[in-house]
Amino acid sequence: MSNQRRRAVARSHGYSLFSSLGRFARAPLNHLLTLAVIAVALALPALSLALLDNVQRLGAGLAQTGDVNLFLRRELGERVALDLRQELLKDPAVAAIVVKSPDDALREFEAMADFSDAISAIDTNPLPYVLAIELRARASTAEFTAPLIERLRALEQTDMVQFDQEWLARLKALIALTERGVYVIGVLLGLAVLLVIGNTIRLEIMTRRDEIIIMKLVGADDGFVRRPFVYSGIWFGLFGALGAALLLWLALSLLGPTVTQLAEAYGSNFRLHRPGPLGVLLLLGIGILLGSLGAFLASHRHLAEAEPT
């Protein structure tokens, strides 16, 4: 392609780009409802993924602790607890073990305001010996903890085994299932965006039917006629994605203080994480892609119907 030809193509694209933006700017209120629908459709899955990301971050922080509490049968005494401690320390997954007597456990309960009244009404100490087992960092995954947990539960001295990370495994499975659901809903909402933009471009083609026929009569091909409509779809996708980013920021800003207060009530410094610049750019890219694709499909189909007779 010669330089002159390339300059002509560039001028044609530039004219289509800015002429479509000019039409958009001349009647912004006419497109407000369409942009609102696109913004909401893009914001819903983006907000869901942002909240899931925060749940995963919270779970990852909680997963740093790998403590196992082994509750012995009530009739067993200190000697059994100490002997079992020495035996379990030989396990390569175990870093340290603290033996808690019934009196130690009772004092911990008394320190809790919610249990102090109930504890004072008890005549005898009903608590057993507890072995607080600290796992090594490498053993905090299910691959290494599963054999140890099975061994502890099989001990004849065991009454109950409490492993703090068991609920985290269930949480991860729930997050994975929810994440798949969000992706399915996101695809469906993406199809809705395609249909909305396609229908908008179809109406614009019908409005400009006479102009399109005249352009074809003077020799314009379908590619030249289609170009402004594709750029219109790009503008719809871009501005709709910007609206979605604004809705996402507003939603997370409203939820942030409430999440902070809830975390502080449980003694945590967790803060709601917002998507960074790459997340916003990804959202804008998805909007532009959906807008251009929807406009291309609609214009490809309906321009064929606007032929000179």
HURA-V521743 format. One record per residue. D_FIRST is the distance of its C-alpha to the first C-alpha in Angstrom with 1 decimal. Layout:
d_first=<D_FIRST;D_FIRST>
//
This chain:
d_first=<0.0;3.8;6.7;8.3;6.2;6.6;10.1;10.8;10.3;12.3;14.9;15.3;16.0;18.3;20.1;20.7;21.9;24.3;25.4;26.4;28.3;29.9;31.2;32.5;34.2;35.9;37.8;38.2;41.6;40.3;38.2;40.9;42.4;39.1;38.3;41.9;41.6;38.4;40.0;43.1;41.4;39.4;42.4;44.9;43.3;42.3;45.9;47.3;45.2;46.2;49.8;49.6;48.1;51.1;53.5;52.0;52.4;56.0;56.7;55.2;57.6;60.5;59.7;60.6;64.3;65.6;69.3;71.5;74.9;77.4;80.4;83.6;86.3;88.8;91.8;90.2;91.2;89.9;90.7;88.5;85.7;85.9;86.2;83.1;81.2;82.0;80.9;77.5;76.7;76.2;73.2;70.0;68.3;71.0;70.9;74.1;76.7;78.9;82.0;82.9;86.4;87.4;88.7;85.4;83.5;86.1;85.6;81.9;82.5;85.1;82.5;80.4;81.6;80.8;83.2;86.0;88.2;87.8;88.6;91.7;93.1;92.9;96.2;94.8;91.5;89.6;86.6;86.2;85.1;81.3;79.2;76.1;73.7;70.8;68.0;65.9;62.4;61.0;63.3;62.1;59.8;61.1;60.7;63.4;65.6;66.1;68.6;70.5;70.8;72.0;74.5;75.8;76.3;78.2;80.7;84.2;84.6;81.6;82.0;78.4;75.1;72.8;69.3;67.2;63.9;64.7;63.6;60.4;59.5;60.1;58.1;55.1;55.4;55.6;52.6;50.5;51.6;50.9;47.5;46.5;47.9;45.8;42.6;43.6;44.4;41.1;39.1;41.2;40.6;36.9;37.0;39.0;36.3;33.8;36.2;37.0;33.4;32.6;35.6;34.8;31.3;33.0;35.5;32.8;31.0;34.4;35.1;31.9;32.0;32.6;29.7;27.4;28.7;28.1;24.5;24.1;26.1;23.7;20.7;19.5;18.5;20.2;17.4;17.4;21.2;21.6;19.8;22.7;25.2;23.5;23.5;27.1;27.9;26.5;28.9;31.7;31.3;31.0;34.0;35.9;35.4;36.6;39.6;40.2;40.2;42.7;44.9;44.8;45.8;48.6;49.9;50.1;51.6;54.3;55.0;55.0;58.5;60.1;58.8;59.9;63.4;63.6;62.6;65.1;67.8;67.4;67.2;63.5;61.0;58.1;55.5;52.9;49.5;46.5;42.9;41.1;37.7;35.9;37.8;36.8;33.1;33.4;35.0;32.2;29.6;31.5;31.8;28.1;27.4;30.1;29.1;25.5;26.6;29.5;27.4;24.7;27.5;29.4;26.7;25.4;29.0;30.2;27.3;27.9;31.4;30.3;29.4;30.5;33.7>
//
